[in-house]
Amino acid sequence: EKVYDPTRSYTLRIAKICKKFNVKFIFASSCSVYGASETNRFLNENSETNPQTGYSLNKLQIEEDLRSIASKNFFPICLRFATIFGVSSRIRFDVVINMLVGMALTQGEIKLNSNGEAWRPHLYIEDACAAILHFIEYEKKNRNGKVSIINIGRNDNNIKIIDVAKIIQELVPGTK
């Protein structure tokens, strides 16, 4: 989708500046690059990608762009975050957990757009921040000019949407 083209071009431009000045580059990618999976096993960094949206395709294209400029002295780190949730100064209500909590608190009712059987990986915002800090401080030598791709999430936060709704229902009294 053309709407993501500027994101791709300016990310590559910034990465090239970082390369020129020998500055570490950490890219916030997304687990959405894997798309829908028919398997019941957890995916890892070597699992096949299958982006389903313009957003996830854009993330994968940027990862590929970074791979193309990597060298022995410049090795970007791509963090494939699970869907981040939690309170922040600019909270997003388009991510499922925040959206469902918002419904429970404001309407007293959670309405799902599906049967809720889809599995989704989730990541608490403070865990995402801790991961970023870890990789800011992280130094690994001899990566041979390769981009590091790391999934950031927790297996115990890989939960069906219906189960997330039930947890929120228990935490917010009176929620239907």
Backbone bond lengths (Angstrom), bond angles and torsions (degrees), N, CA, C in turn:
res aa  C-N    CA-C-N  psi(-1)  N-CA   C-N-CA  omega(-1)  CA-C   N-CA-C  phi
1 E - - - 1.446 - - 1.518 109.55 -
2 K 1.289 115.24 135.50 1.466 121.52 -177.39 1.525 113.11 -63.37
3 V 1.336 117.64 -25.56 1.453 120.48 -177.34 1.532 111.62 -59.97
4 Y 1.335 117.61 -27.08 1.461 120.80 -178.29 1.529 113.51 -92.72
5 D 1.318 118.16 -5.84 1.467 120.68 -178.79 1.531 113.34 -55.15
6 P 1.342 119.21 -44.05 1.477 118.16 179.40 1.531 112.20 -60.63
7 T 1.332 117.20 -38.94 1.461 120.72 178.63 1.518 110.35 -59.62
8 R 1.287 115.68 -43.99 1.468 120.37 -179.80 1.519 110.83 -63.79
9 S 1.315 117.48 -46.83 1.461 119.69 -175.91 1.525 112.22 -68.89
10 Y 1.348 117.76 -41.63 1.467 116.67 -178.47 1.524 111.52 -74.28
11 T 1.335 118.97 -29.19 1.466 119.71 175.98 1.522 109.90 -64.75
12 L 1.315 117.00 -43.60 1.465 120.54 178.74 1.529 110.39 -65.17
13 R 1.319 116.82 -39.32 1.471 120.15 178.54 1.534 111.00 -62.36
14 I 1.319 116.66 -44.68 1.472 120.54 178.55 1.522 110.36 -64.64
15 A 1.328 117.05 -41.41 1.474 120.63 179.18 1.529 110.70 -61.42
16 K 1.308 117.59 -40.04 1.470 120.35 179.23 1.525 111.19 -65.95
17 I 1.324 116.96 -35.77 1.467 120.19 176.31 1.529 109.17 -65.88
18 C 1.330 116.66 -43.06 1.473 120.25 177.57 1.516 110.63 -60.95
19 K 1.307 116.45 -40.67 1.472 120.38 178.90 1.531 109.98 -62.20
20 K 1.318 116.28 -46.28 1.460 121.45 -178.44 1.525 111.82 -58.98
21 F 1.333 116.82 -38.92 1.462 121.03 -176.06 1.532 112.90 -101.98
22 N 1.321 116.21 13.70 1.467 122.31 176.70 1.536 112.47 56.16
23 V 1.331 114.92 48.12 1.459 122.25 179.27 1.526 108.43 -109.17
24 K 1.319 116.11 134.61 1.469 121.29 178.19 1.526 109.86 -59.85
25 F 1.315 116.72 140.86 1.458 121.32 179.17 1.522 109.24 -122.92
26 I 1.335 115.55 120.28 1.463 121.89 177.65 1.526 107.03 -116.02
27 F 1.332 115.18 124.41 1.461 121.21 -177.87 1.523 110.52 -107.57
28 A 1.324 116.81 128.92 1.462 122.14 176.47 1.514 109.11 -83.57
29 S 1.327 115.48 94.99 1.454 121.21 178.18 1.526 108.60 -92.84
30 S 1.310 117.01 -159.56 1.457 119.99 -174.11 1.521 111.62 -149.28
31 C 1.309 115.65 144.01 1.468 120.10 174.69 1.523 110.57 -66.91
32 S 1.320 117.92 -11.97 1.468 120.62 179.25 1.524 111.85 -64.59
33 V 1.338 118.03 -12.41 1.474 119.57 177.54 1.527 111.47 -63.95
34 Y 1.344 117.36 -20.37 1.465 120.57 179.97 1.522 111.96 -78.28
35 G 1.317 117.61 -23.54 1.456 120.88 -179.15 1.519 111.71 66.34
36 A 1.315 114.83 -162.18 1.461 120.55 179.12 1.517 108.95 -74.45
37 S 1.319 115.36 139.22 1.460 120.36 -179.74 1.517 109.32 -121.09
38 E 1.308 115.81 137.07 1.463 120.84 178.46 1.519 111.59 -89.91
39 T 1.296 117.00 -0.61 1.459 121.01 -176.86 1.522 110.78 -92.57
40 N 1.296 117.10 155.08 1.461 121.86 176.96 1.525 111.84 -96.86
41 R 1.315 117.06 9.21 1.461 119.83 -179.10 1.521 109.49 -102.63
42 F 1.333 114.10 158.56 1.459 118.77 177.00 1.515 108.89 -71.24
43 L 1.317 116.06 142.62 1.454 121.00 178.12 1.530 108.79 -87.29
44 N 1.336 115.35 155.20 1.457 119.60 176.24 1.517 108.88 -129.76
45 E 1.308 115.86 -177.86 1.469 121.01 -175.05 1.525 112.97 -61.75
46 N 1.318 117.86 -18.64 1.464 121.27 178.92 1.528 112.91 -95.83
47 S 1.326 116.99 -1.34 1.462 120.55 179.59 1.521 109.95 -68.31
48 E 1.312 115.11 153.53 1.467 121.03 179.91 1.527 110.13 -65.22
49 T 1.319 115.99 139.24 1.463 120.63 176.22 1.524 108.73 -91.99
50 N 1.322 115.31 152.04 1.456 121.50 -179.10 1.528 109.03 -156.41
51 P 1.341 117.05 67.02 1.464 119.95 -175.55 1.533 111.50 -59.13
52 Q 1.340 115.32 137.09 1.469 121.25 -176.33 1.527 113.57 -108.76
53 T 1.319 116.95 -9.87 1.465 120.31 -176.49 1.524 109.44 -133.71
54 G 1.324 115.59 166.55 1.458 120.08 175.03 1.522 111.32 -60.36
55 Y 1.311 116.13 -37.80 1.464 121.79 178.65 1.524 110.81 -60.17
56 S 1.336 116.86 -51.89 1.469 119.42 -176.70 1.522 111.47 -69.81
57 L 1.321 117.94 -33.90 1.466 120.45 175.17 1.520 110.17 -63.74
58 N 1.330 116.80 -41.66 1.462 121.66 178.18 1.526 111.16 -59.38
59 K 1.317 117.43 -44.52 1.465 121.01 179.22 1.524 110.33 -60.45
60 L 1.324 116.98 -44.04 1.459 120.98 -179.59 1.527 111.26 -66.95
61 Q 1.314 117.69 -40.15 1.463 121.06 177.76 1.528 111.10 -62.75
62 I 1.317 116.96 -40.31 1.464 119.88 178.51 1.524 109.83 -64.73
63 E 1.327 117.32 -42.42 1.467 119.85 176.14 1.536 110.46 -56.79
64 E 1.324 116.48 -42.93 1.464 120.61 178.93 1.529 111.09 -65.49
65 D 1.337 116.95 -39.93 1.467 120.69 176.84 1.527 110.27 -60.53
66 L 1.322 116.76 -43.17 1.464 120.88 179.61 1.524 110.72 -64.53
67 R 1.322 116.14 -38.91 1.468 120.31 177.22 1.535 110.01 -60.58
68 S 1.326 116.28 -35.89 1.473 120.03 -176.69 1.528 112.85 -71.00
69 I 1.332 118.34 -21.99 1.475 119.81 -179.73 1.528 112.62 -107.87
70 A 1.323 116.69 0.73 1.470 119.90 178.55 1.528 109.63 -64.15
71 S 1.314 115.79 149.46 1.462 121.41 178.34 1.526 108.40 -149.47
72 K 1.322 116.14 -178.37 1.472 118.76 -178.82 1.525 112.25 -64.10
73 N 1.337 117.18 -21.41 1.464 120.79 179.43 1.530 113.40 -107.70
74 F 1.320 117.10 -2.70 1.473 120.95 -178.96 1.520 108.48 -139.10
75 F 1.325 114.92 110.62 1.465 119.40 -177.70 1.517 109.29 -134.73
76 P 1.328 115.85 91.28 1.464 120.35 -178.68 1.531 112.57 -57.94
77 I 1.318 114.45 155.22 1.459 122.22 176.40 1.521 107.33 -114.80
78 C 1.321 116.42 123.87 1.464 122.12 178.49 1.521 108.43 -108.71
79 L 1.314 116.05 116.42 1.460 121.50 179.30 1.519 108.52 -99.42
80 R 1.331 115.98 111.74 1.467 121.28 178.60 1.528 108.38 -88.30
81 F 1.335 114.61 92.02 1.453 121.11 -176.76 1.521 112.16 -74.88
82 A 1.338 115.36 141.45 1.458 121.08 165.57 1.533 106.12 -68.51
83 T 1.320 117.62 174.13 1.461 120.85 -179.08 1.528 109.73 -68.43
84 I 1.313 114.96 118.43 1.467 121.10 -174.42 1.530 109.75 -81.15
85 F 1.343 114.84 138.07 1.463 120.79 176.54 1.517 109.18 -134.55
86 G 1.314 115.28 161.94 1.457 120.74 175.66 1.510 111.77 130.05
87 V 1.315 114.10 168.65 1.459 121.45 -177.69 1.525 109.46 -76.62
88 S 1.308 115.46 137.29 1.461 121.54 175.46 1.516 108.18 -151.06
89 S 1.313 116.32 170.04 1.465 119.84 -178.96 1.530 111.87 -67.44
90 R 1.323 116.91 -22.60 1.471 121.04 176.94 1.526 108.16 -127.41
91 I 1.329 115.15 60.61 1.462 121.32 -173.96 1.532 111.08 -59.17
92 R 1.313 114.46 140.55 1.467 121.09 179.11 1.524 108.83 -103.87
93 F 1.316 115.52 127.68 1.456 119.96 178.79 1.527 111.93 -102.53
94 D 1.328 116.42 13.67 1.465 119.60 175.34 1.528 111.29 -96.69
95 V 1.338 118.28 -1.14 1.458 121.08 174.99 1.524 107.23 -97.67
96 V 1.298 115.86 143.42 1.462 121.46 -163.00 1.527 114.58 -57.82
97 I 1.306 119.83 -47.68 1.467 119.35 -177.25 1.526 110.40 -64.76
98 N 1.326 117.53 -47.31 1.465 120.26 178.98 1.528 110.88 -60.39
99 M 1.330 116.98 -39.90 1.459 121.29 -179.31 1.533 110.62 -64.63
100 L 1.332 116.71 -44.87 1.462 120.04 -178.64 1.527 111.70 -68.09
101 V 1.338 117.41 -39.15 1.464 120.52 175.49 1.530 109.35 -62.74
102 G 1.322 116.87 -42.90 1.470 120.73 178.15 1.520 111.72 -58.98
103 M 1.329 117.58 -42.61 1.470 120.70 177.47 1.521 110.97 -61.99
104 A 1.330 115.78 -45.84 1.465 120.30 -178.26 1.528 110.89 -60.90
105 L 1.320 117.08 -43.49 1.455 121.00 -176.33 1.530 113.36 -74.40
106 T 1.320 117.19 -36.06 1.465 119.56 -174.66 1.516 113.83 -95.82
107 Q 1.346 117.02 -29.16 1.471 120.07 -175.62 1.532 113.04 -116.41
108 G 1.335 116.05 -13.67 1.456 119.29 -177.79 1.513 113.22 71.08
109 E 1.317 115.82 14.29 1.462 120.29 -176.84 1.526 109.54 -150.01
110 I 1.333 115.61 139.47 1.466 120.86 175.97 1.517 107.83 -108.16
111 K 1.327 115.97 123.90 1.469 121.51 177.41 1.522 108.05 -114.15
112 L 1.323 116.32 126.29 1.459 121.55 178.62 1.520 109.69 -96.69
113 N 1.323 115.83 148.75 1.462 121.68 177.94 1.528 111.95 -88.67
114 S 1.329 116.40 1.28 1.464 121.20 -177.87 1.528 107.81 -150.75
115 N 1.339 115.88 -170.54 1.463 118.81 177.21 1.528 111.96 -77.82
116 G 1.328 117.25 -5.58 1.455 121.80 176.00 1.516 114.96 79.01
117 E 1.320 117.66 8.14 1.465 120.91 -176.76 1.533 113.77 -81.57
118 A 1.315 117.07 -8.39 1.471 119.90 179.94 1.525 110.41 -70.83
119 W 1.315 115.41 137.07 1.465 121.72 175.68 1.520 108.92 -84.36
120 R 1.317 116.99 140.97 1.465 121.51 176.80 1.522 108.70 -137.43
121 P 1.329 116.23 136.94 1.463 119.63 173.90 1.529 109.62 -85.11
122 H 1.317 116.61 134.60 1.458 121.75 -178.24 1.525 109.60 -124.71
123 L 1.327 115.60 154.36 1.460 121.18 -178.87 1.519 108.38 -144.87
124 Y 1.328 115.82 124.66 1.458 121.11 177.90 1.522 109.35 -67.12
125 I 1.312 116.89 139.29 1.463 122.51 -173.62 1.533 112.74 -55.96
126 E 1.334 117.29 -37.60 1.462 119.01 -179.89 1.532 111.38 -69.42
127 D 1.329 117.20 -30.05 1.469 120.15 174.77 1.526 110.65 -69.38
128 A 1.333 116.53 -36.27 1.468 120.04 176.32 1.528 109.99 -63.93
129 C 1.330 116.45 -43.68 1.468 120.25 178.40 1.523 111.41 -62.14
130 A 1.331 116.56 -41.42 1.473 120.35 178.66 1.524 110.80 -62.88
131 A 1.330 117.37 -37.70 1.463 120.71 178.64 1.529 110.72 -65.47
132 I 1.312 116.38 -43.66 1.470 119.82 178.49 1.525 110.03 -60.99
133 L 1.312 116.89 -46.83 1.470 120.58 178.77 1.527 110.64 -59.10
134 H 1.323 116.77 -43.07 1.464 120.45 178.79 1.533 110.70 -56.50
135 F 1.324 116.83 -45.90 1.459 119.01 -176.62 1.522 113.14 -79.04
136 I 1.324 118.37 -19.37 1.464 119.69 170.52 1.525 108.59 -65.71
137 E 1.329 115.63 -42.27 1.461 121.36 -177.94 1.530 113.12 -83.39
138 Y 1.311 117.09 -15.21 1.464 123.57 -174.32 1.522 111.79 -71.27
139 E 1.298 116.21 130.70 1.458 121.40 175.68 1.528 108.37 -128.31
140 K 1.282 116.39 119.44 1.463 120.22 176.76 1.523 107.06 -126.80
141 K 1.279 115.35 127.21 1.457 120.37 -178.46 1.532 110.33 -93.89
142 N 1.284 115.19 162.34 1.468 122.59 173.72 1.525 113.86 57.79
143 R 1.309 116.37 48.85 1.463 119.26 175.54 1.520 110.86 -86.90
144 N 1.317 116.51 3.07 1.462 121.84 176.00 1.521 113.34 54.28
145 G 1.313 116.61 38.49 1.454 120.30 175.40 1.510 114.24 68.81
146 K 1.325 117.55 25.99 1.458 120.27 -179.31 1.522 110.80 -103.24
147 V 1.307 114.49 146.91 1.449 121.37 173.98 1.526 107.72 -75.95
148 S 1.317 116.91 134.82 1.460 120.74 173.82 1.520 108.79 -91.37
149 I 1.311 116.32 127.97 1.456 121.92 176.37 1.522 107.00 -116.13
150 I 1.330 115.44 123.51 1.454 120.41 -176.19 1.525 109.32 -131.34
151 N 1.327 116.25 125.20 1.456 120.79 172.71 1.522 108.22 -74.27
152 I 1.323 116.18 134.64 1.453 121.18 179.26 1.530 107.98 -119.77
153 G 1.310 114.77 108.43 1.460 121.55 179.97 1.513 108.33 -179.30
154 R 1.312 115.50 -178.99 1.465 121.00 179.09 1.520 108.12 -130.92
155 N 1.310 116.70 136.01 1.460 120.54 -179.59 1.530 111.83 -57.41
156 D 1.345 117.26 -36.41 1.464 118.97 -178.30 1.528 112.69 -74.40
157 N 1.310 117.95 -6.18 1.465 121.86 174.20 1.524 112.06 -104.28
158 N 1.311 117.25 13.15 1.458 121.99 173.10 1.531 105.82 -92.94
159 I 1.335 115.68 99.41 1.462 121.42 -166.12 1.527 110.41 -133.10
160 K 1.339 116.08 145.56 1.466 121.00 173.63 1.526 109.04 -66.55
161 I 1.316 116.14 145.80 1.467 122.16 -179.44 1.531 110.44 -58.14
162 I 1.319 118.12 -41.21 1.464 121.05 -179.79 1.529 110.67 -61.85
163 D 1.334 116.50 -36.68 1.465 119.87 179.04 1.525 111.69 -71.55
164 V 1.325 116.82 -34.80 1.469 120.40 173.95 1.523 109.09 -61.40
165 A 1.334 116.79 -45.74 1.464 121.05 179.97 1.526 110.84 -60.05
166 K 1.315 117.48 -40.69 1.473 120.95 179.64 1.533 111.55 -66.53
167 I 1.319 116.95 -38.71 1.474 120.58 177.20 1.526 109.97 -62.93
168 I 1.325 116.36 -45.00 1.470 120.52 -179.93 1.528 109.71 -65.15
169 Q 1.322 116.98 -39.28 1.467 121.42 178.22 1.540 110.48 -58.89
170 E 1.327 116.38 -39.59 1.470 120.11 178.30 1.527 111.99 -69.13
171 L 1.344 116.35 -35.26 1.465 121.16 -175.95 1.532 113.81 -80.57
172 V 1.336 116.95 -24.64 1.469 121.01 -178.66 1.526 107.21 -112.92
173 P 1.332 117.21 97.74 1.468 121.39 -175.92 1.525 113.57 -52.79
174 G 1.330 115.71 137.05 1.464 121.62 176.26 1.514 113.99 85.54
175 T 1.325 118.57 1.81 1.471 120.56 -178.48 1.532 110.13 -75.30
176 K 1.310 115.43 133.58 1.473 120.98 175.20 1.513 109.61 -91.99
